[in-house]
Amino acid sequence: MQHIAIMTKKLGYIDFILQRKKTIESRWYRSRISPWDRVFVGDIIYFKNAGEKVTAFATVEKALQFQNLNKGMFEEIVEKYGDGIGMADGEYTEFYQKKRYCILMFLKDPTPVNVPFHIYKNGFGTGCAWMCINDIKDVVAA
């Protein structure tokens, strides 16, 4: 399976991924939404900033899922994986207090896309931040 991760540009995470400073992509959710139970070793994740073209990709080396999150679990995740995730402070803010699920995707071989490209998000919702697809060619904008 392939995936498209839509990132927040101001955080600069795609650059950090390409520089190998961020080696784990994390997603924190209130409910089990994509890519919960849909990301596996060997999958490809394409990265794009919101409103921009796809500019990078990486292969999933390992994936971990956590459920029924609480403060203790959050602190364990941050202590063990925070540097790879790129969590600057690791504080248990209101944002994380509302989350019950966490997915960690360990990245290998981050690579810039030779020719950046736009995608169609038709059928995924305009606000979606993650897309699970069979083939990137299915969503490349002409």
Rosetta blueprint (number, residue, H / E / L):
1 M L
2 Q E
3 H E
4 I E
5 A E
6 I E
7 M E
8 T L
9 K H
10 K H
11 L H
12 G L
13 Y H
14 I H
15 D H
16 F H
17 I H
18 L H
19 Q L
20 R L
21 K L
22 K L
23 T L
24 I E
25 E E
26 S E
27 R E
28 W E
29 Y E
30 R L
31 S L
32 R L
33 I L
34 S L
35 P L
36 W L
37 D L
38 R L
39 V L
40 F L
41 V L
42 G L
43 D L
44 I E
45 I E
46 Y E
47 F E
48 K E
49 N E
50 A L
51 G L
52 E L
53 K L
54 V E
55 T E
56 A E
57 F E
58 A E
59 T E
60 V E
61 E E
62 K E
63 A E
64 L E
65 Q E
66 F E
67 Q E
68 N L
69 L L
70 N L
71 K H
72 G H
73 M H
74 F H
75 E H
76 E H
77 I H
78 V H
79 E H
80 K H
81 Y H
82 G H
83 D H
84 G H
85 I H
86 G L
87 M L
88 A L
89 D L
90 G L
91 E L
92 Y L
93 T L
94 E H
95 F H
96 Y H
97 Q H
98 K L
99 K L
100 R L
101 Y E
102 C E
103 I E
104 L E
105 M E
106 F E
107 L E
108 K E
109 D E
110 P E
111 T E
112 P E
113 V E
114 N E
115 V E
116 P E
117 F E
118 H L
119 I E
120 Y L
121 K L
122 N L
123 G L
124 F L
125 G L
126 T L
127 G L
128 C L
129 A L
130 W E
131 M E
132 C E
133 I E
134 N L
135 D L
136 I H
137 K H
138 D H
139 V L
140 V E
141 A L
142 A L
